[in-house]
Amino acid sequence: MSFWLDALVKGTALLIVIFGLAAVSGRWSAATRHLLWCFGLVGLLILPALSSVTPWHLPVLPPVEGAAIGEILPTTAPEAARDRTATGAEGSVLEAGDPVFPPASALRAPIATPEAGEGGDLPLGFGDVLLAIWVAGAILILARLVAGLVTLRRYTVRACPASGERWEEACEWARSRLLLDAPVRLLVTGEVAMPLAAGVLRPTVLMPEEAEGWPEARRRAVLLHELAHVKRRDIVPHLMAWVVCAVWWFHPLAWSAARRMRSESEKACDDLVLKVGTRASRYADDLLDIVTRAGAVRAPAAVVPLAQRSEFEGRILAILEPDRRRQAASVTHAALVALAVALFAVPLAAVAPGVVDSKPASIEPGDRAEEKSLGEKIAATFRGEPDLDKDKDADKDKDIDYEIEESSASGPSSVPEIVISGLESWGDLGGQTEQRFGGDSRAVVALITALSDDDPNVRLSAAETLGKFGDPRAVQALIQALRQDPDPKVRAMAAWALGEIEDPAAVSALSTALREDDDPVVRVHAAEALGNIEDALAIGVLGDAVKDTEVQVRRAAVEALGNMDDARVVPLIVPSLRDDDVQVRRSAADALGNNESAAAVEPLIAATRDPDIEVRISAIQALGNQGDARAEAVLLDALADERADVRREAIDAIGNLDLGRAPRQVIDAVRDPDREVRYEAVDALGNFEDPAAVPVLLEIVRGSTDRELQYEALDALSNISSPAAYDALIPLLQHEDPKVRQLAAEAIGNMQ
């Protein structure tokens, strides 16, 4: 019984702390909050085992006697004592029914248990009943998970690979935007109504059959979201959450924490979709339409569905919130969140009730115990008495610090003087550095020392690990490696590591490497690191690097400038729109699209006439992100482009210009020979809310043989508050297609 109570109290305390941290994390990104819930669930899973193996205990609960409760309960005088022949210790006579306490020696005697055959079967204890109930509940939850895996296997076996040029282009486009190298199976099946991501060793995305008729923009947005799950490996914590819920199935907060974790993972993937340039309003409309048409979806336990109705309202609000932080969680963020959970979970696991020694202690007046209890220490603190134990601990810490200093000084190679002084200043924090950055001081010192190793492979691995630590204490040593190491691979890795740490103190050294290092790989990593740090002092050197003789360096410099929200970078990027390399021109167009400066509009307009199709598309997308009305004419001209994908992107960009009217070219585009262009045009007309588009939309509803296009036109009509649209929708309530009747009714309701 004590085990169950101990686990319940500690698990509840940990969950309350996690929910408290989540409550004050409003300014965190969804990816960082997802890490908080992941680490919290991991702590909840290992907490019972950690309580058993922790090498130290913190007795803060009231002390209890080691004997069983049944052994210290008083008994009553037997019936034979009714004749008042039994006497007490002082000669008093006991009445029948008076309590009789056994002597202390009896309390310490072992409990006699009935032998089999003498007292019948052994009685089943309350703890055994609890164990049986817990095992039954855990098995049921795990059985649901196994059933989900079996269902997923059936889905994938019966599904067909998503083939065709449209799927291949959309998938390749999404993979390139997310920088995803892992192979992913893309399957289409009629057994799911919602896109699903699944698989750990072999990632798989399942799309519903209805996705074959989706517009290109929707297909790309959904693929971005599902591939974001693959890139983040969300299926691993998803499955782990099911295991936690199986262990803690009786605790409602555990289920709530698992739901919150899944919700944050969806929001983190939404953030990735929006970061690559997807328009928030369009993405929200696509999700709303998918969820509405799919209805109530019960996905297998082993997959991550695109959306759940119960969590959908919060996601839509997060998508449309303009000032929301959407950056991915860095290694430093992960270390800090894990440390925050561990700093509470580990001491919590050590909490235990004190144990009273069954042997009475004889304490003479005036005697004093050598060690104070926790309560005595607290009381002494309030009285202002010095804590002698603390002084002892401080002396021990000094000894340890001295030993570390001696060991580092006697290593195989010396650490630079500036690094040692930096570490000494960090040491003044009293150990807080290790807690904050998750790195052991001994490991950091050893890795910094390894940067001077004779073997270049050792130096390479040391620089990589220091970059993964993200510890600012390593900055000076990495700068020295970047400047002086003879191996270009080590210098390149040092530049990468400095970019991971993101300390502005490295800007000067990285700028020098970008200007002067002979190896192009080093210059590439230096440019990328400067882009990660985003310090305005690097703008000039990055502007010079866009003229580098190496294509990779020019591309990295352009992308780094694109990360800086500064109008001064625009004239430095513009010349790259005329670079000989196609990839550099594409990167330049994307970079200008990320900058809100009006000076970028005219160069992007010129880039829409680039001979490369991808450059033209990137320029059109960038103009859409700018939302400047000066781009209207060139975007309308792009509707006559021979490539359908150019026409699709042009319509999407025109929809972002906020013209307040529907251009005639967009209205005519509903008759485009390409199906996807027609979808984009219909969707754009709904966003324009121009009554001039009502006749052509009604023409589609009444005469088109494309059911999905009909539904899209009805949805567009519902956004147009026009008497003509209202009058035209009423007869559609008698349409032969029930879906048309349903959408017409909803559209009429939206106009009220």
C-alpha positions in Angstrom: 0.0 0.0 0.0 2.8 2.4 0.9 4.3 2.0 -2.7 1.1 3.0 -4.4 0.6 6.0 -2.1 4.2 7.1 -2.6 4.0 6.8 -6.4 0.7 8.6 -6.5 1.9 11.5 -4.3 5.2 12.0 -6.1 3.6 11.6 -9.6 0.9 14.1 -8.8 3.5 16.6 -7.5 5.6 16.2 -10.7 2.6 16.7 -12.9 1.5 19.8 -11.0 5.0 21.3 -11.5 4.9 20.5 -15.2 1.5 22.1 -15.6 2.7 25.1 -13.6 5.7 25.6 -15.9 3.4 25.2 -18.9 1.2 27.9 -17.5 4.0 30.5 -17.4 5.4 29.5 -20.8 3.2 31.7 -22.9 6.1 33.3 -24.7 7.8 30.1 -25.5 7.6 28.6 -29.0 5.3 25.5 -29.5 8.4 23.4 -30.1 9.9 24.3 -26.7 6.6 23.7 -24.9 6.5 20.3 -26.6 9.9 19.5 -25.2 8.6 20.4 -21.7 5.7 18.0 -22.0 8.0 15.3 -23.4 10.5 15.6 -20.6 7.7 15.7 -18.0 6.2 12.5 -19.3 9.6 10.8 -19.3 10.1 11.9 -15.7 6.7 10.6 -14.8 7.5 7.2 -16.4 10.8 6.7 -14.6 9.9 8.3 -11.3 8.8 5.1 -9.5 12.0 3.3 -10.5 14.1 6.4 -9.7 12.7 6.4 -6.2 13.9 2.8 -5.7 17.5 3.3 -7.0 18.3 6.8 -5.8 21.5 6.5 -3.7 20.3 9.1 -1.2 17.1 9.9 0.6 15.6 13.1 1.8 13.4 12.4 5.0 10.9 15.3 5.0 7.7 13.4 5.7 6.6 12.7 9.3 8.6 9.7 10.8 6.8 6.5 11.2 7.4 3.3 13.3 8.8 0.5 11.3 6.2 -2.0 12.7 3.0 -2.8 10.9 -0.1 -1.0 11.9 -1.8 -4.2 13.1 1.1 -4.8 15.5 0.7 -1.6 17.5 -3.1 -1.6 17.9 -4.3 -2.2 21.4 -6.0 -5.4 22.3 -8.8 -5.8 24.8 -8.7 -7.8 28.0 -10.0 -11.3 27.6 -13.2 -12.6 29.0 -11.1 -14.5 31.7 -10.1 -11.1 33.2 -13.7 -10.3 34.0 -13.2 -11.6 37.5 -10.7 -8.7 38.1 -7.7 -11.1 38.7 -5.6 -9.4 36.0 -3.4 -6.6 37.4 -1.4 -3.9 35.7 2.1 -2.8 36.2 1.2 -0.6 39.1 -1.0 -3.2 40.7 -4.3 -1.8 39.3 -6.9 -4.3 38.2 -8.0 -4.4 34.5 -11.7 -4.5 33.6 -12.9 -6.8 30.8 -12.6 -4.8 27.5 -9.9 -2.4 28.8 -7.1 -1.9 26.3 -3.9 -3.9 26.9 -0.8 -2.8 25.1 1.9 -5.4 24.3 5.4 -4.7 25.5 8.0 -3.1 23.2 9.7 -6.5 22.6 6.4 -7.8 21.2 6.2 -4.9 18.7 9.6 -5.9 17.3 8.7 -9.6 17.1 8.0 -11.1 13.7 4.4 -11.4 12.7 3.1 -15.0 12.8 1.5 -16.0 9.6 -0.8 -19.0 9.3 0.6 -22.0 7.6 -1.2 -23.5 4.7 -3.5 -26.1 5.9 -3.6 -24.7 9.5 -5.4 -21.4 9.0 -6.8 -21.9 5.5 -5.8 -20.0 2.4 -3.6 -16.9 2.7 -5.9 -13.8 2.7 -5.5 -11.5 -0.3 -4.1 -8.2 0.8 -5.4 -4.8 -0.3 -2.1 -4.1 -2.1 -2.5 -7.3 -4.2 -6.0 -6.1 -5.3 -4.6 -2.8 -6.3 -1.8 -4.5 -8.3 -4.3 -6.7 -10.1 -6.5 -3.7 -11.0 -3.4 -1.7 -12.2 -2.1 -4.6 -14.4 -5.6 -5.0 -16.0 -5.8 -1.3 -16.8 -2.3 -1.2 -18.2 -2.9 -4.2 -20.4 -6.1 -2.6 -21.8 -4.2 0.6 -22.8 -1.3 -1.3 -24.3 -3.8 -3.6 -26.2 -5.2 -0.4 -27.8 -1.7 0.6 -28.8 -1.0 -2.8 -30.3 -4.4 -2.8 -32.1 -3.4 0.6 -33.6 -0.2 -0.8 -34.9 -2.1 -3.7 -36.5 -4.6 -1.3 -38.1 -1.8 0.8 -39.4 -0.1 -2.2 -40.9 -3.4 -3.1 -42.7 -3.7 0.5 -44.0 -0.2 0.5 -45.4 -0.6 -2.9 -47.0 -3.8 -2.0 -48.8 -2.8 1.6 -49.7 -1.4 2.6 -53.1 1.8 4.7 -53.6 1.0 8.3 -54.4 2.2 8.6 -57.9 1.9 11.2 -60.6 3.8 14.4 -61.4 1.7 16.5 -59.1 2.5 14.3 -56.0 6.1 14.0 -56.9 6.5 17.8 -57.4 4.7 18.6 -54.2 6.6 16.1 -52.1 10.0 17.2 -53.5 9.1 20.8 -52.9 8.1 20.1 -49.3 11.2 18.1 -48.7 13.4 20.8 -50.0 11.7 23.5 -47.9 12.2 21.4 -44.7 15.7 20.3 -45.7 14.5 16.7 -45.1 16.8 14.0 -46.3 15.2 10.9 -44.8 13.2 8.7 -47.2 9.4 8.9 -46.7 6.7 6.6 -48.1 3.7 8.6 -49.4 0.6 6.4 -49.7 -3.0 7.1 -50.7 -5.9 5.1 -49.2 -9.6 5.3 -48.9 -9.5 3.9 -45.3 -8.5 7.2 -43.7 -10.4 10.5 -43.9 -7.5 12.6 -42.5 -3.8 12.8 -43.4 -1.7 10.7 -41.0 2.0 10.4 -40.2 3.4 7.2 -38.8 6.4 5.0 -38.6 9.7 5.3 -36.7 12.2 3.3 -38.7 10.3 3.7 -42.0 8.4 7.0 -41.9 5.1 6.9 -43.8 2.5 9.5 -44.7 -1.0 8.3 -45.4 -3.3 10.6 -47.5 -7.0 10.2 -48.0 -8.3 9.5 -51.5 -10.0 12.9 -51.5 -6.5 14.5 -51.5 -6.2 13.6 -55.2 -8.6 16.5 -55.9 -7.0 19.0 -53.6 -5.6 22.3 -55.0 -1.9 22.4 -55.3 -1.4 24.9 -52.5 -3.4 22.7 -50.1 -1.5 19.6 -51.1 1.8 21.3 -50.5 0.7 22.7 -47.1 -0.5 19.4 -45.8 2.6 17.6 -47.0 4.7 20.2 -45.3 2.8 19.6 -42.1 3.1 15.8 -42.2 6.8 15.9 -43.3 7.4 18.3 -40.4 6.3 15.4 -38.1 8.8 13.2 -39.8 11.6 15.8 -39.5 10.9 16.3 -35.8 10.4 12.5 -35.2 7.1 13.2 -33.4 6.0 9.6 -33.6 8.6 8.6 -30.9 7.2 10.9 -28.1 3.7 10.0 -29.4 4.3 6.3 -28.8 6.1 7.1 -25.5 3.0 9.0 -24.3 0.9 5.9 -24.8 3.3 3.9 -22.7 3.1 6.6 -19.9 -0.7 6.5 -20.1 -0.6 2.7 -19.8 1.5 3.0 -16.6 -0.5 5.9 -15.2 -3.9 5.1 -16.6 -5.6 5.9 -13.3 -4.3 9.5 -13.2 -6.3 12.1 -15.2 -3.4 14.6 -15.2 -1.3 12.0 -17.0 -3.9 11.8 -19.9 -4.2 15.6 -19.9 -0.4 16.0 -20.2 -0.3 13.5 -23.1 -3.0 15.5 -24.9 -1.1 18.7 -24.3 2.1 17.2 -25.7 0.3 16.1 -28.9 -1.3 19.5 -29.2 2.0 21.3 -29.0 3.6 19.0 -31.5 0.8 19.9 -34.0 1.4 23.6 -33.3 5.1 23.2 -33.8 4.5 21.6 -37.2 2.1 24.4 -38.1 4.9 26.8 -37.2 7.3 25.1 -39.6 4.7 25.3 -42.4 4.3 29.0 -41.8 8.0 29.7 -41.6 8.6 28.4 -45.2 6.2 31.1 -46.5 2.7 29.6 -46.4 0.1 32.2 -45.9 -1.5 31.9 -42.4 -5.1 32.6 -43.5 -4.9 30.2 -46.5 -3.4 27.5 -44.3 -6.1 28.0 -41.7 -8.9 27.7 -44.3 -7.4 24.5 -45.7 -7.2 22.9 -42.2 -10.7 24.0 -41.4 -12.1 22.6 -44.6 -10.3 19.2 -44.2 -11.5 18.9 -40.6 -15.0 19.8 -41.5 -15.3 17.3 -44.3 -13.5 14.5 -42.4 -15.9 14.8 -39.5 -15.2 13.0 -36.2 -12.0 11.0 -36.9 -10.9 8.1 -34.7 -7.3 7.5 -35.8 -5.3 4.4 -34.7 -3.2 4.9 -31.6 0.0 4.4 -33.5 -0.3 7.4 -35.8 -0.3 11.2 -35.6 -3.4 12.6 -37.4 -3.4 16.0 -39.1 -6.0 17.5 -36.7 -8.5 16.6 -34.0 -11.7 18.5 -33.6 -11.2 18.8 -29.8 -7.9 20.7 -30.2 -8.6 22.5 -33.4 -9.8 25.9 -32.2 -6.6 26.5 -30.3 -4.5 25.6 -33.3 -6.4 28.0 -35.6 -5.9 30.9 -33.1 -2.2 30.0 -32.9 -1.9 30.0 -36.7 -3.5 33.3 -37.1 -1.6 35.0 -34.3 0.9 37.3 -36.0 3.4 37.9 -33.2 3.7 34.3 -32.1 7.2 32.8 -31.7 7.6 30.0 -34.2 11.3 29.1 -34.0 12.4 25.5 -33.5 13.8 24.4 -30.2 17.6 24.6 -30.0 20.0 22.2 -28.2 20.3 24.8 -25.5 16.6 25.0 -25.1 16.3 21.3 -24.8 19.1 21.1 -22.2 17.4 23.8 -20.1 14.0 22.2 -20.2 15.4 18.8 -19.4 17.4 20.3 -16.5 14.3 22.1 -15.1 12.4 18.9 -15.0 15.3 16.9 -13.6 16.0 19.5 -10.8 12.5 18.7 -9.4 12.1 15.1 -10.3 15.4 13.8 -8.8 14.9 15.4 -5.4 11.3 14.4 -5.5 12.3 10.8 -6.1 14.5 10.9 -3.0 11.8 12.2 -0.7 10.9 9.6 1.9 9.4 9.4 5.4 11.9 9.2 8.3 12.2 6.0 10.2 12.1 5.9 14.0 14.6 3.5 15.5 12.7 0.9 17.4 15.4 0.9 20.1 14.8 3.8 22.5 17.7 6.3 22.7 18.9 7.5 26.1 19.9 11.1 25.8 21.4 12.8 28.8 20.4 16.4 29.5 22.9 18.7 27.7 23.9 16.2 25.2 23.8 17.3 21.5 23.6 15.2 18.4 26.5 15.6 16.0 24.2 15.9 12.9 21.2 18.3 12.8 17.9 17.2 11.3 16.4 19.2 8.5 13.9 20.9 10.9 16.7 21.8 13.3 18.6 23.4 10.4 15.6 25.4 9.3 15.0 26.6 12.9 18.6 27.5 13.3 18.5 29.5 10.1 15.6 31.6 11.4 17.4 32.1 14.7 20.5 33.4 12.8 22.8 30.6 14.0 25.7 29.6 11.6 25.3 26.4 9.6 28.5 24.4 10.4 27.5 21.7 7.9 27.3 24.3 5.2 30.9 25.4 6.0 32.0 21.8 5.8 30.4 21.5 2.4 32.1 24.7 1.3 35.5 23.3 2.3 34.8 20.2 0.4 33.8 22.2 -2.7 37.1 24.1 -2.4 39.0 20.8 -2.4 37.1 19.6 -5.4 37.8 22.9 -7.3 41.4 22.6 -6.5 41.6 19.0 -7.7 39.9 20.0 -11.0 42.3 22.8 -11.5 45.3 20.6 -10.8 44.0 17.8 -13.1 43.4 20.3 -16.0 46.8 21.9 -15.6 48.6 18.5 -15.7 46.8 17.3 -18.9 48.5 16.3 -22.1 48.1 19.7 -23.6 47.6 23.1 -21.9 44.4 25.1 -22.2 44.8 28.7 -23.4 45.1 31.3 -20.5 42.0 33.2 -21.7 39.8 30.0 -21.6 41.0 29.1 -18.1 40.2 32.6 -16.8 36.8 32.4 -18.5 36.0 29.1 -16.8 37.1 30.5 -13.4 34.6 33.4 -13.8 31.9 30.9 -14.7 32.8 28.9 -11.6 31.8 31.8 -9.4 28.2 30.9 -10.1 28.4 28.0 -7.6 27.6 25.2 -10.0 24.7 27.0 -11.7 26.5 26.8 -15.1 26.3 23.0 -15.2 22.6 23.2 -14.4 21.8 25.8 -17.0 23.6 24.4 -19.9 23.4 20.7 -19.1 27.2 20.3 -19.6 29.6 18.8 -17.0 32.4 21.3 -16.3 34.9 18.5 -16.4 33.6 17.5 -19.9 33.8 21.0 -21.1 37.3 21.5 -19.9 38.4 18.1 -21.3 36.8 18.9 -24.7 38.4 22.3 -24.8 41.8 20.6 -24.1 41.0 18.1 -26.8 40.9 21.0 -29.3 44.7 21.0 -29.0 45.1 17.2 -29.5 47.7 15.9 -32.1 45.0 13.9 -33.9 42.8 16.0 -36.2 40.0 13.6 -35.9 39.9 14.1 -32.1 39.9 17.9 -32.6 37.1 17.5 -35.1 34.9 15.5 -32.8 35.7 17.8 -29.8 34.6 20.9 -31.8 31.4 19.1 -32.9 30.5 18.1 -29.4 31.1 21.6 -28.0 28.8 22.9 -30.7 26.1 20.4 -29.6 26.6 21.4 -26.0 25.9 25.0 -27.0 28.0 26.2 -24.0 29.3 29.8 -24.2 32.4 28.7 -22.2 33.7 27.1 -25.3 33.5 30.2 -27.5 37.1 31.4 -27.0 38.6 28.0 -27.6 36.6 27.5 -30.7 37.6 30.9 -32.0 41.2 29.9 -31.5 40.6 26.7 -33.4 38.9 28.6 -36.2 41.9 31.0 -36.5 44.9 28.6 -36.0 44.0 25.0 -36.6 45.9 23.6 -39.6 43.2 21.2 -40.7 40.4 22.9 -42.7 37.8 20.3 -41.5 38.5 21.3 -37.9 38.2 25.0 -38.8 34.9 24.4 -40.6 33.6 22.4 -37.6 34.6 25.2 -35.3 32.7 27.7 -37.4 29.7 25.5 -37.3 29.9 25.1 -33.6 30.1 28.8 -33.1 27.0 29.2 -35.1 25.2 26.7 -32.9 26.2 28.6 -29.7 25.0 31.9 -31.3 27.3 34.1 -29.2 27.9 37.6 -30.7 31.4 37.4 -29.4 32.3 35.1 -32.3 31.2 37.6 -35.0 34.6 39.1 -35.5 36.4 35.8 -35.9 33.8 34.4 -38.2 33.9 37.5 -40.3 37.7 37.2 -40.6 37.3 33.5 -41.6 34.7 34.4 -44.2 37.0 37.0 -45.7 40.4 35.3 -45.5 40.2 31.5 -45.1 41.5 29.7 -48.1 39.1 26.7 -47.8 35.6 27.3 -49.3 34.0 24.9 -46.9 35.2 27.0 -43.9 33.9 30.1 -45.6 30.5 28.4 -46.1 30.2 27.4 -42.5 31.4 30.9 -41.4 28.6 32.5 -43.5 26.0 30.1 -42.1 27.1 30.7 -38.6 26.8 34.5 -39.1 23.3 34.0 -40.4 22.4 32.0 -37.2 23.8 34.7 -34.9 22.0 37.5 -36.9 24.3 40.3 -35.7 24.1 43.5 -37.7 27.9 43.8 -37.5 28.2 41.0 -40.0 26.1 42.6 -42.8 29.1 44.2 -44.5 31.3 41.0 -44.6 28.3 39.0 -45.8 27.7 41.6 -48.5 31.2 41.1 -49.7 30.8 37.3 -49.6 28.0 37.4 -52.2 30.8 38.1 -54.7 32.9 35.1 -53.6 34.4 33.0 -56.4 32.8 29.8 -55.0 29.1 29.2 -55.7 28.5 27.6 -52.3 29.9 30.5 -50.4 27.8 33.0 -52.4 24.6 31.0 -51.7 25.4 30.7 -48.0 26.0 34.4 -47.8 22.8 35.3 -49.5 20.8 33.0 -47.2 22.5 34.4 -44.2 21.5 38.0 -45.3 18.0 36.7 -45.7 17.9 35.8 -42.1 18.4 39.4 -41.0 15.4 41.6 -40.8 17.3 44.7 -41.8 16.6 47.0 -44.8 20.3 47.5 -45.3 20.7 43.9 -46.6 18.4 44.5 -49.6 20.9 46.3 -51.9 23.5 43.7 -51.0 21.2 40.8 -52.1 19.8 42.4 -55.3 22.9 41.8 -57.4 22.6 38.0 -56.7 19.4 38.0 -58.7 21.6 38.2 -61.7 24.2 35.6 -60.5 25.3 33.0 -63.1 24.3 30.2 -60.7 20.6 29.3 -60.7 20.6 28.3 -57.0 22.1 31.6 -56.0 19.3 33.5 -57.8 16.7 31.3 -56.2 18.2 31.9 -52.7 18.3 35.7 -53.5 14.6 35.7 -54.4 13.7 33.8 -51.3 15.8 36.1 -49.1 14.2 39.2 -50.5 10.8 37.7 -49.9 11.7 37.4 -46.2 12.5 41.1 -46.0 9.7 43.5 -45.6 11.6 46.4 -47.2 9.7 48.1 -50.1 13.1 48.4 -51.9 12.9 44.7 -52.7 9.7 44.9 -54.8 11.2 46.3 -58.1 14.1 43.8 -58.2 11.7 41.0 -57.6 9.4 42.2 -60.4 12.4 42.0 -62.7 13.2 38.5 -61.4 9.8 37.2 -62.6 11.2 37.3 -66.1 14.1 35.0 -65.2 14.7 32.2 -67.7 14.7 29.6 -64.9 11.3 28.4 -63.8 12.2 28.0 -60.2 13.6 31.5 -60.0 10.4 32.9 -61.5 8.3 30.9 -59.0 10.5 32.1 -56.0 10.2 35.7 -57.2 6.4 35.4 -57.5 6.1 33.9 -54.0 8.3 36.6 -52.6 6.1 39.3 -54.2 3.1 37.6 -52.6 4.8 37.8 -49.3 5.6 41.5 -49.8 1.9 42.2 -50.5 2.8 45.4 -52.5 0.3 46.6 -55.1 3.1 47.5 -57.5 3.4 43.8 -58.2 -0.2 43.5 -59.6 0.7 44.1 -63.3 3.6 41.6 -63.4 1.6 39.0 -61.5 -1.3 39.3 -63.8 1.1 38.9 -66.8 2.3 35.7 -65.1 -1.2 34.3 -65.5 -0.3 33.9 -69.2 2.8 31.9 -68.5 3.1 28.6 -70.4 3.9 26.8 -67.1 0.9 25.9 -65.0 2.8 26.0 -61.8 3.8 29.6 -62.5 0.2 30.5 -63.1 -0.8 28.8 -59.8 1.7 30.7 -57.8 0.8 33.9 -59.5 -2.9 33.5 -58.5 -1.9 32.8 -54.9 0.4 35.8 -54.8 -2.3 38.1 -56.2 -4.6 37.0 -53.4 -2.1 38.5 -50.9 -2.2 41.9 -52.5 -5.4 43.0 -50.8 -6.7 44.7 -53.9 -10.3 44.9 -52.7 -11.5 43.6 -56.1 -11.2 40.5 -58.3 -9.1 41.2 -61.4 -10.7 40.0 -64.7 -7.7 37.8 -65.4 -8.3 35.9 -62.1 -12.0 35.5 -62.9 -11.1 34.1 -66.4 -8.6 31.7 -64.8 -11.5 29.5 -63.5 -11.6 28.2 -67.1 -7.8 27.5 -67.2 -6.9 24.1 -68.8 -5.0 23.1 -65.7 -7.2 21.8 -62.9 -5.0 23.1 -60.1 -5.1 26.6 -61.6 -8.9 26.5 -61.6 -8.9 25.6 -58.0 -6.5 28.4 -57.1 -8.6 30.9 -59.0 -11.9 29.8 -57.3 -10.3 30.0 -53.9 -8.8 33.5 -54.7 -12.2 34.7 -55.8 -13.6 33.7 -52.4 -10.9 35.7 -50.7 -11.5 38.8 -52.8 -15.2 38.9 -51.8 -16.1 40.7 -55.0 -19.7 40.4 -56.3 -18.3 40.5 -59.8 -17.2 36.9 -59.4 -20.7 35.6 -58.5 -21.8 34.7 -62.1 -18.7 32.6 -62.9 -18.9 30.9 -59.5 -22.6 30.0 -60.1 -21.7 28.8 -63.5 -19.3 26.3 -61.9 -21.8 25.2 -59.3 -24.5 24.6 -61.9 -22.6 23.2 -64.8 -19.2 21.8 -63.8 -18.7 18.0 -63.7 -15.9 18.4 -61.2 -17.6 17.8 -57.9 -14.7 19.1 -55.8 -14.5 22.3 -57.9 -18.3 22.7 -57.3 -17.8 22.5 -53.6 -14.9 25.0 -53.8 -17.1 27.4 -55.7 -19.9 27.1 -53.1 -17.4 27.8 -50.4 -16.2 30.9 -52.3 -19.8 32.1 -52.7 -20.3 31.9 -48.9 -17.6 34.6 -48.5 -19.3 37.0 -50.8 -22.1 39.0 -49.2 -24.0 39.8 -52.3 -27.8 39.8 -53.0 -27.1 38.0 -56.3 -25.2 35.3 -54.5 -27.9 34.9 -51.8 -30.7 34.6 -54.4 -28.7 32.1 -56.4 -28.0 29.9 -53.4 -31.6 29.4 -52.4 -32.5 27.1 -55.5 -29.4 25.0 -54.7 -31.1 23.8 -51.6 -33.0 21.5 -54.0 -29.9 20.2 -55.8 -29.6 16.5 -56.5 -26.2 16.3 -54.7 -26.7 16.3 -50.9 -23.3 17.8 -50.4 -24.2 20.7 -52.6 -27.4 21.2 -50.6 -25.4 21.1 -47.4 -22.9 23.6 -48.5 -25.6 25.9 -49.9 -27.3 25.9 -46.5 -24.1 26.7 -44.8 -23.3 29.5 -47.3 -26.7 31.1 -46.7 -26.1 30.9 -43.0 -22.7 32.7 -43.4 -24.4 35.6 -45.2 -26.7 36.4 -42.3 
